[in-house]
Amino acid sequence: MSGERPLQDLLSEVQEGRLTMRFGGTVRVDAEEFVYIERECETFKLLIRELQSVATDISEREVWGLGEAVAELVSAQTLVRRFREKGQGSDNSVFAVLEEHYKIVDDLQLLHRAIAERYQATDTEFASYYQELLAADPAPGTPGGGDTPAERV
């Protein structure tokens, strides 16, 4: 998956105006939800970058204090090498896995943004309210606001 967009097909469809959905019954499109998705995706991407920084720090740590400097302690050297690889140094490292998550969240954000743009192009009331919400810059989270899940309840 490396290098490609995980949701490229859906992104292309929405950008070209070909994305359709079928619903039974009444459908309610809520501008608030689009704004919250935008903000939460941004918050999640920042968290992923912070976690990647921790993974990088782990992989670059010089001294572990496990006896890795002693030639006879091969298992200590092996353990340190594995920690470094798991932090950042293989396709299955924490850093690499988080990068794939970042791409997915970024694509979801782009997808919702493109859908919101389509709604704005066809619904002036939605467009007005959506822009008003974006300009208000509410705190991250659901309608209850707050930075942590406990504060959002």
PEFENLIN-V534210 format. One line per field, one symbol per residue. ss: DSSP state (2 for helix, 1 for strand, 0 for the rest). psi: psi as a letter, one per 20 degrees, with the letter a starting at -180 (. if undefined). burial: 1 if it has 24 or more other C-alpha atoms within 12 Angstrom, else 0. Layout:
BEGIN
ss: ???
psi: ???
burial: ???
END
This chain:
BEGIN
ss: 000000022222222000000000000000222222222222222222222222222222000000000000022222222222222000000222222222222222222222222222220222222222222200000000000022220
psi: iphrphkhggggghhjkipqqpqpbppppohghgghggghggghhggghghhgghggghipgphkjjiiohimhhggggggggghhgojrikrgggghhhggggggggggghghghhgghhiohgggggghggghhlrqqaahiaqhqhhii.
burial: 000000000110010000000000000000111111111111011001101100110110000000000000000000011011111100000111111111111111111111111010000001100100010000011100000000000
END
